[in-house]
């Protein structure tokens, strides 16, 4: 008995050095250090860089190129001498002109191109990037809500496991008291060994439950640590008690409206529809001509550092995509089908959200009703056990009656704990289904 008692004490009693942790603190801790949150934040920042990439379409493109060439090609030699400012009268001689010696040309070139008109492609690409950033933000909000819901589920599970362990410990103490009472009655000659043995069997069963409950506590605490992103071996003193959430007067219809407005999945679907339309418009813009300005400065030299000359060039040009094998037409059709897909997913998502909200709402109401029923059952079972214990002590009840009432009390207390757990979790899941679950939600207090 002593090793089991020590183990129970180590689990049930806060240890010096443990960190006190409320449910709100657990949520804040998870939002700060959970890997899923870090990954989501990186996704949002990556999407923001696409906006910077799109804005770059308004700015000039500056390039620098360095090259070396060597040849005895007459045209190459003639043009290189000109650009190097090294051309002389001797270079007009027919022999050297037809059969020149090989020569070097070291070329340094700086060029700049500035868009003047791009048929709105940069503006539309910028809008598409903004939509992508908003979609990533909604995905981040969805991840945060999922993490919060996971923490709530794990925290309530850990508290339920600890409370169930305490209920089992109370049942053990009660069974031991019954055993002592039965032995006293047997010593007085008012009962047989059968009663004592029956209670010993019952006590052994309760101890088995204690072992299982102890294991449940350890597993639930490890699951909570995983949910908050902490090492599995870290110990927390859970200070938020498992009490029912106050009944809300908000009707089901209001929760459904909130879900249709606030759920990240639906916002993403609506943004995806806009994205598809923007991509289609961008693809159509690629069919139009673009106008640009170009300027270049060039230096050509026979040796890398001397015997050279420089020149510059300025121009205005136009590009018009007349035909590229039907690629643009295919891109337009792709964007159109993506828009249809997003619209269909949005309609499907709305129906799914309504169903999830209604399911969570009914679960919450059912759990509340179960709490009322279980509370009344616990009170009745406690009184029944008190009466039966007195009757058994006076020889008016059998050991079977006693064990039946002991078992009934343990079961009703366990059912009440489960009902309170389910009610609190259902309240959090209702907020999740409505898209309003966040670190400051009342259901986490």
NORFEN-V604183 format. One record per residue. SS is DSSP state (helix for helix, strand for strand, loop for the rest). PSI is psi in whole degrees, 0 to 359 (none if undefined). Layout:
SS/PSI
SS/PSI
This chain:
loop/322
helix/314
helix/319
helix/318
helix/320
helix/321
helix/317
helix/320
helix/321
helix/329
helix/317
helix/332
loop/129
loop/138
loop/143
loop/134
loop/345
loop/149
strand/124
strand/134
strand/112
loop/169
helix/319
helix/319
helix/321
helix/320
helix/314
helix/321
helix/317
helix/318
helix/340
helix/324
helix/0
loop/135
helix/326
helix/323
helix/318
helix/317
helix/320
helix/318
helix/320
helix/323
helix/320
helix/316
helix/324
helix/320
helix/325
helix/328
helix/333
helix/330
helix/319
helix/322
helix/319
helix/319
helix/334
helix/341
helix/339
helix/342
loop/157
loop/154
strand/121
strand/129
strand/147
strand/135
strand/137
strand/131
strand/160
strand/135
strand/148
strand/132
strand/160
loop/17
loop/127
helix/317
helix/318
helix/313
helix/315
helix/310
helix/325
helix/319
helix/323
helix/311
helix/337
loop/357
loop/34
loop/12
loop/133
loop/176
helix/327
helix/336
helix/351
helix/351
loop/140
helix/319
helix/300
helix/333
helix/322
helix/324
loop/71
loop/159
loop/153
loop/147
strand/162
strand/153
strand/108
strand/119
strand/130
strand/131
strand/130
strand/127
strand/150
strand/140
strand/127
strand/119
strand/138
strand/317
strand/124
loop/25
loop/26
loop/9
helix/320
helix/318
helix/317
helix/324
helix/323
helix/318
helix/319
helix/321
helix/322
helix/319
helix/320
helix/322
helix/320
helix/321
helix/319
helix/324
helix/318
helix/323
helix/322
helix/320
helix/322
helix/319
helix/317
helix/317
helix/319
helix/321
helix/316
helix/315
helix/321
helix/321
helix/315
helix/317
helix/316
helix/321
helix/310
helix/322
helix/321
helix/319
helix/318
helix/317
helix/318
helix/318
helix/321
helix/325
helix/319
helix/321
helix/318
helix/324
helix/320
helix/322
helix/323
helix/316
helix/320
helix/319
helix/322
helix/322
helix/320
helix/320
helix/316
helix/321
helix/318
helix/321
helix/323
helix/317
helix/320
helix/321
helix/331
loop/359
loop/18
loop/357
loop/176
loop/175
helix/335
helix/320
helix/315
helix/316
helix/322
helix/318
helix/326
helix/320
helix/316
helix/318
helix/320
helix/320
helix/319
helix/320
helix/323
helix/319
helix/322
helix/319
helix/315
helix/318
helix/323
helix/315
helix/320
helix/320
helix/313
helix/317
helix/319
helix/321
helix/321
helix/320
helix/323
helix/316
helix/319
helix/322
helix/328
helix/359
loop/24
loop/161
loop/142
loop/335
loop/352
loop/143
loop/133
strand/147
strand/104
strand/119
loop/351
loop/118
loop/159
loop/84
loop/155
loop/146
loop/137
loop/143
loop/132
loop/145
loop/3
loop/125
loop/165
helix/319
helix/323
helix/319
helix/321
helix/318
helix/317
helix/318
helix/317
helix/332
helix/324
helix/341
loop/127
helix/324
helix/319
helix/323
helix/320
helix/320
helix/319
helix/320
helix/324
helix/325
helix/314
helix/323
helix/316
helix/318
helix/320
helix/319
helix/323
helix/317
helix/322
helix/320
helix/322
helix/326
helix/332
loop/348
loop/347
loop/157
loop/155
strand/149
strand/141
strand/160
strand/138
strand/145
strand/146
strand/146
strand/132
strand/138
strand/128
strand/135
strand/147
loop/321
loop/160
loop/331
loop/347
loop/186
loop/61
strand/180
strand/174
strand/157
strand/165
strand/164
strand/137
strand/141
strand/157
strand/130
strand/170
strand/138
strand/136
loop/119
loop/95
loop/314
loop/130
loop/36
loop/16
loop/10
helix/317
helix/318
helix/319
helix/322
helix/321
helix/317
helix/321
helix/314
helix/323
helix/318
helix/326
helix/324
helix/315
helix/317
helix/315
helix/321
helix/319
helix/319
helix/325
helix/317
helix/318
helix/321
helix/323
helix/317
helix/318
helix/321
helix/316
helix/317
helix/317
helix/319
helix/314
helix/319
helix/314
helix/322
helix/315
helix/322
helix/318
helix/314
helix/317
helix/320
helix/322
helix/317
helix/323
helix/324
helix/315
helix/315
helix/316
helix/324
helix/315
helix/322
helix/321
helix/315
helix/318
helix/319
helix/322
helix/316
helix/321
helix/319
helix/319
helix/315
helix/316
helix/321
helix/317
helix/318
helix/320
helix/320
helix/332
loop/10
loop/19
loop/356
loop/152
loop/166
helix/330
helix/316
helix/318
helix/312
helix/324
helix/317
helix/326
helix/312
helix/320
helix/320
helix/317
helix/317
helix/317
helix/322
helix/320
helix/318
helix/323
helix/317
helix/316
helix/322
helix/317
helix/317
helix/312
helix/325
helix/316
helix/317
helix/321
helix/324
helix/319
helix/320
helix/330
helix/318
helix/321
helix/315
helix/328
helix/354
loop/20
loop/6
loop/126
loop/178
loop/338
loop/13
loop/143
helix/333
helix/349
helix/0
loop/none
